[in-house]
Amino acid sequence: MVAEILSPTLVQYANTLLKHKVLFGSDYPLITPDRWLSDFDKIGIRDEVRPLILKENAVKLFRLNGTAEG
């Protein structure tokens, strides 16, 4: 399902130029996070980029690591 929604161009940019800008999100409760994550595994996001999109970019954006980075 996710692969049908996301364009190959978006996936390409998420893997390269936008890898520090893209955040994971779901359409919960319409589509559960488990379903999104299952589909997310199929779209071609690189292994080294996956943690950025799923967690690390949000931690940095929302300053959840306890530091006040600029």
N, CA, C and O of each residue as an XYZ file, in Angstrom:
280
protein
N       0.815     -1.197      0.000
C       0.000      0.000      0.000
C       0.862      1.267      0.000
O       0.631      2.166     -0.809
N       1.851      1.351      0.896
C       2.712      2.538      0.949
C       3.459      2.710     -0.363
O       3.593      3.829     -0.858
N       3.943      1.620     -0.925
C       4.685      1.694     -2.182
C       3.822      2.278     -3.301
O       4.347      2.926     -4.206
N       2.536      2.062     -3.251
C       1.631      2.603     -4.255
C       1.391      4.098     -4.071
O       1.075      4.801     -5.031
N       1.540      4.579     -2.856
C       1.288      5.986     -2.541
C       2.525      6.846     -2.780
O       2.420      7.952     -3.310
N       3.695      6.342     -2.390
C       4.922      7.123     -2.483
C       5.558      6.973     -3.860
O       5.705      5.863     -4.372
N       5.925      8.081     -4.439
C       6.559      8.037     -5.753
C       8.011      7.577     -5.611
O       8.637      7.809     -4.577
N       8.543      6.932     -6.634
C       9.955      6.537     -6.613
C      10.887      7.738     -6.422
O      11.950      7.610     -5.815
N      10.493      8.888     -6.934
C      11.305     10.095     -6.762
C      11.389     10.494     -5.300
O      12.461     10.860     -4.816
N      10.264     10.427     -4.588
C      10.265     10.748     -3.161
C      11.152      9.776     -2.385
O      11.910     10.195     -1.509
N      11.064      8.504     -2.693
C      11.899      7.504     -2.020
C      13.377      7.788     -2.306
O      14.210      7.693     -1.405
N      13.704      8.133     -3.550
C      15.082      8.452     -3.914
C      15.596      9.639     -3.099
O      16.701      9.589     -2.558
N      14.806     10.694     -3.012
C      15.221     11.869     -2.243
C      15.274     11.578     -0.745
O      16.142     12.104     -0.048
N      14.375     10.762     -0.248
C      14.401     10.379      1.169
C      15.679      9.612      1.495
O      16.190      9.701      2.611
N      16.187      8.873      0.543
C      17.423      8.118      0.725
C      18.676      8.967      0.582
O      19.765      8.529      0.953
N      18.538     10.178      0.047
C      19.721     10.993     -0.234
C      19.576     12.401      0.341
O      19.865     12.626      1.517
N      19.136     13.335     -0.474
C      19.116     14.747     -0.086
C      18.251     15.064      1.127
O      18.580     15.958      1.907
N      17.159     14.346      1.288
C      16.220     14.652      2.375
C      16.326     13.688      3.558
O      15.452     13.687      4.425
N      17.371     12.874      3.608
C      17.430     11.842      4.641
C      17.432     12.407      6.064
O      17.054     11.704      7.001
N      17.844     13.648      6.240
C      17.820     14.262      7.572
C      16.581     15.150      7.774
O      16.480     15.853      8.779
N      15.653     15.117      6.828
C      14.453     15.968      6.892
C      13.147     15.184      6.963
O      12.130     15.724      7.398
N      13.157     13.924      6.546
C      11.932     13.131      6.448
C      11.611     12.498      7.796
O      12.497     11.983      8.479
N      10.338     12.539      8.172
C       9.862     11.914      9.406
C       8.835     10.843      9.080
O       8.092     10.959      8.105
N       8.799      9.807      9.895
C       7.786      8.774      9.749
C       6.473      9.259     10.346
O       6.465      9.944     11.369
N       5.378      8.908      9.716
C       4.058      9.179     10.242
C       3.085      8.155      9.707
O       3.350      7.511      8.692
N       1.976      8.001     10.371
C       0.979      7.041      9.894
C      -0.396      7.700      9.861
O      -0.572      8.817     10.348
N      -1.348      7.011      9.293
C      -2.727      7.478      9.241
C      -3.556      6.837     10.354
O      -4.741      6.562     10.170
N      -2.928      6.600     11.509
C      -3.615      5.978     12.626
C      -4.824      6.818     13.005
O      -4.702      8.042     13.038
N      -5.939      6.260     13.283
C      -6.285      4.846     13.445
C      -6.738      4.170     12.152
O      -7.067      2.983     12.157
N      -6.759      4.912     11.050
C      -7.165      4.318      9.779
C      -6.225      3.190      9.365
O      -6.667      2.100      9.000
N      -4.940      3.464      9.426
C      -3.918      2.460      9.136
C      -3.017      2.389     10.365
O      -2.465      3.402     10.792
N      -2.872      1.212     10.925
C      -2.090      1.074     12.159
C      -0.603      1.276     11.881
O      -0.140      1.019     10.769
N       0.149      1.737     12.885
C       1.593      1.865     12.714
C       2.258      0.539     12.309
O       3.204      0.541     11.522
N       1.775     -0.578     12.836
C       2.337     -1.878     12.450
C       2.181     -2.118     10.954
O       3.101     -2.621     10.308
N       1.050     -1.771     10.409
C       0.817     -1.934      8.979
C       1.721     -1.016      8.173
O       2.307     -1.437      7.175
N       1.838      0.244      8.604
C       2.722      1.180      7.920
C       4.162      0.691      7.959
O       4.861      0.730      6.946
N       4.610      0.231      9.123
C       5.987     -0.244      9.239
C       6.231     -1.460      8.362
O       7.300     -1.596      7.768
N       5.256     -2.334      8.280
C       5.370     -3.503      7.401
C       5.509     -3.063      5.951
O       6.352     -3.582      5.220
N       4.692     -2.116      5.537
C       4.768     -1.603      4.171
C       6.041     -0.782      3.957
O       6.622     -0.801      2.872
N       6.466     -0.070      4.982
C       7.666      0.760      4.922
C       8.897     -0.087      4.581
O       9.804      0.374      3.887
N       8.918     -1.312      5.070
C      10.026     -2.226      4.786
C      10.143     -2.550      3.298
O      11.194     -3.005      2.849
N       9.098     -2.327      2.545
C       9.050     -2.734      1.138
C       9.330     -1.609      0.144
O       9.339     -1.859     -1.061
N       9.558     -0.383      0.604
C       9.649      0.739     -0.343
C      11.064      1.094     -0.777
O      11.235      1.966     -1.629
N      12.074      0.452     -0.225
C      13.431      0.700     -0.693
C      14.204      1.767      0.051
O      15.133      2.359     -0.497
N      13.828      2.019      1.297
C      14.617      2.943      2.104
C      15.881      2.212      2.548
O      15.813      1.079      3.024
N      17.026      2.858      2.393
C      18.307      2.248      2.743
C      18.385      1.955      4.238
O      17.795      2.657      5.059
N      19.124      0.905      4.568
C      19.253      0.491      5.968
C      19.814      1.603      6.851
O      19.385      1.758      7.995
N      20.763      2.376      6.337
C      21.361      3.443      7.141
C      20.449      4.665      7.262
O      20.668      5.512      8.128
N      19.440      4.766      6.412
C      18.512      5.899      6.441
C      17.279      5.574      7.288
O      16.667      6.476      7.862
N      16.922      4.324      7.367
C      15.722      3.888      8.101
C      15.653      4.455      9.526
O      14.615      5.004      9.897
N      16.723      4.345     10.348
C      16.626      4.898     11.706
C      16.464      6.414     11.734
O      15.870      6.957     12.666
N      16.985      7.098     10.726
C      16.801      8.550     10.655
C      15.324      8.886     10.501
O      14.794      9.732     11.220
N      14.670      8.224      9.567
C      13.260      8.503      9.277
C      12.353      8.042     10.412
O      11.392      8.726     10.762
N      12.657      6.891     10.980
C      11.780      6.328     12.011
C      11.954      6.962     13.381
O      11.022      6.945     14.184
N      13.147      7.534     13.675
C      13.345      8.056     15.020
C      14.265      9.268     15.103
O      13.882     10.305     15.644
N      15.466      9.141     14.573
C      16.513     10.120     14.856
C      16.187     11.532     14.379
O      16.541     12.495     15.059
N      15.530     11.684     13.244
C      15.156     13.022     12.779
C      14.151     13.671     13.718
O      14.227     14.874     13.968
N      13.217     12.897     14.239
C      12.233     13.437     15.183
C      12.898     13.802     16.508
O      12.565     14.827     17.104
N      13.824     12.983     16.970
C      14.548     13.280     18.210
C      15.262     14.618     18.082
O      15.218     15.447     18.991
N      15.919     14.820     16.948
C      16.629     16.081     16.731
C      15.651     17.255     16.604
O      15.848     18.294     17.234
N      14.604     17.097     15.799
C      13.647     18.177     15.572
C      12.962     18.627     16.857
O      12.831     19.823     17.115
N      12.530     17.662     17.655
C      11.780     17.975     18.874
C      12.658     18.044     20.116
O      12.166     18.187     21.236
N      13.974     17.940     19.896
C      14.953     18.037     20.993
C      14.625     17.072     22.129
O      14.556     17.457     23.296
N      14.428     15.828     21.761
C      14.059     14.812     22.743
C      15.257     14.147     23.400
O      15.088     13.278     24.255
N      16.462     14.539     23.015
C      17.654     13.930     23.576
C      18.188     14.674     24.787
O      19.220     14.291     25.339
N      17.506     15.730     25.211
C      17.881     16.456     26.411
C      18.885     17.571     26.180
O      19.273     18.243     27.135
N      19.319     17.793     24.947
C      20.246     18.885     24.671
C      19.519     19.960     23.871
O      18.512     19.701     23.213
N      20.050     21.153     23.945
C      19.444     22.276     23.223
C      20.302     22.620     22.015
O      20.938     23.673     21.978
N      20.320     21.736     21.034
C      21.081     21.981     19.810
C      20.381     23.037     18.982
O      19.158     23.169     19.028
N      21.153     23.778     18.233
C      20.584     24.844     17.418
C      20.350     24.497     16.038
O      19.871     25.328     15.266
